[in-house]
Amino acid sequence: MNELLFRASTEVVVREDLEAKLKKGAKLRIKYGIDPTGDRIHLGHAATIRKLKHFQDAGHQVVLIVGSFTGQIGDASDKDSERTILTKEEVQANMANYETLLAKIFDIDSAEIHYNHEWFNDMSLDEWLRINQLFSLAQMIERDNFSKRFERGDRIGLQEMQYPMLQGYDSVAVRADVEIGGNDQLFNLLAGRNIQKAYDQEPQNIISYELLLADDGRKMSKSWANCIWIDDEPADMFGKVMSINDDLIMHYFKLVTEVSDDEMTKLEKDLKTNNPRDVKLRLAEEIVSIYHDETSAASAKEAWLSQFSDKKLPATIPDFVVDNQQQNLVDLIVAVELADNKSEAKRLIEQGGVRINSHKVDSEMVNVNDGDVLQVGKRKFVRIKTK
């Protein structure tokens, strides 16, 4: 169990203390905060959230904080520009689907769930000023993303600097023993320790974890449209995993699956001696099994092998009827819903990811015939029908 708790960890504060508590069998309160600034969960989120399941399996109490107050500000830890402030209604709407998705990852029924407006709506200005006195402007501006923005002369909203203190006070409100998060959250996690000390609470231990990288080499993020969502259909999820770069295979095994360390060592050797595709197939099966089931994973694997190994098109391809043969390629890709917007469509074309009848196309205007197959990426197909 400790192997899973600490796997992919980047900082453990204070490790000796936490390990001693775990060894003693103490039942710990494990805090995790979610700001529902979107309404879906991707594998990057889930890589850390799955640690809650591991703590539950070890007998600890998960304490989930929903940022009904902090979500309106949004955490600036990984952002290079000011976030748009959300309304309470927007945060609540985003949260509507979250609990269903979280239940795919850990036992949400046995978790404590708190909304942090519960305490912030009633906090006095005197108390908030007391918390502010625990931190300095220098501490805030030294943070990597703030310092870069400051050097560029970009705006830094004062509300953004309040965020670490708000998240930190959450730990006081729920008397957290341990808080976990991505390694971009370390400053916020440490803020909780400082504020707990001021309230005469034992400071929480901290575990921060690696961030999951997407196929483009950046952190998986909805802002960059590079996500594998945990509610993706099995075939789509399988195909997205098969599209990651080979050098990310073991990174995904470590962060996203529960394959043992010993088995990962064997898989790493296989990567060096066998076709990486075979190891990636195992990875895709593992991930689809986690968020769907083994039967769905096996079916997705069979469909992928049939389509790509045997060079066959999918058994069923949706049709799309066009009014005329001459089409603007960007508009067509958006119209058939193979891209969310024109910017994404242009990027896909520039990257060589758009084909008609297996031939790469990059012209602004294209001529299509009845029965032509438009392909975007490796997994998305539409058959063109003309009137």
Steps between C-alpha positions, in 0.01 A plus 500: 500500500783742580637431153180642353471788749845635428539401134567803278534726805729799459489644856397341830483737797593372755567147371637351822204629696244375247661158466503464880126577516427253221707233672312556827170448319362842587180588312587821317283768344612533138404835344461559130359816347316533170414828333240409238612751238390244238248216498721203405795310647799395290767238570733770633251589773422134559867405546501690830137438594563122485732546799182564702388147414834365622466690828144369537620145437754552780220603740529879498227765475480696176392862545400660171486880482290642219614851416157659492673819620859461373378370164367845424859630508676199350848384592774686313774246588543372144369800307700765316210746491216612726208260523144606430297526820209254498160557656364274774243374251773402251694315770186315614412405141849360444479299821175331397685236293807478722368270769395241243848510348676492837304186583683329211827558691436454873219423746337842516220374729744444786681830448428821689401771252516868595431814297736774612242778482377337825772677695608785272152652475503551877866597550554845649734753342699505826570129472590527131750780575653279769559228239642754253761602759651151479625562144702767321481653154853370437385142562220536249694677227786249520269228369614399154189593305454832683866599464488437123184702461642779716817513288290522182291777650186286483214567736487296823164533672507539879232230525752252352734558792218420741458152358781318691369642828144395420610147412720493807217594733295210362749275682418676829126472440512121452800430729693325223779256591625460143441700183583373152524676165699543181853636529379835363300528824792482742487867607128471574548175691772654715276799570265261676777394738582861587140595569435186707794592724346845556178328611691266736433195285760239418621590149386265228738273316521556127546279196535664159500290184634520145276656238385281212639608164292492184612396153609859424752493787302746713301435814162347422257790516163595356657838416719327240238253372740208557292295741399139539176529698398227744150500350625456143341204324720187529606497133583871508693468824689197367590682178619811683731293720638323193582843354734609780872515426692182576723683748192571716393135535670436834404848624134399450548157659647669808243780537177353366503125575547277802743261332763402756852640499641155426273460199586849376867403507419206271292720271784748473730219387238392244499852360868469420482158341153476343264715298390793725152462352448176691580664834277794410215258426537368854496858632185592307326184623593579861366855480173412326445218753539747788241749375268255322554124537710214363239401240489855360879510498526173308242620244680832457828317446346270240347796314831692508699204369245442227509862393871575520688172491290359218476841328120484504256785550262480796200275452265798525577855389247781547375679188493874444308660214649805325320743271777526242828335413724800565557543872709717731704234681505676838125561493436142391703351786307709755165427333552122519605543866851359455635813671344724763583829329677656203825553691525130583413408139774728363751350743410146393541591134837668562619190688410275206223324686225540239448253215242429232501138381835450680663791315629789710330833420598851601326721243258768616237381249441134410277314256313207650311224328221275617650225718828677581629425851625801698743397772628723782776353712521124530154423631242744366320429171200641312366384164400787273167473319403746227147603411 
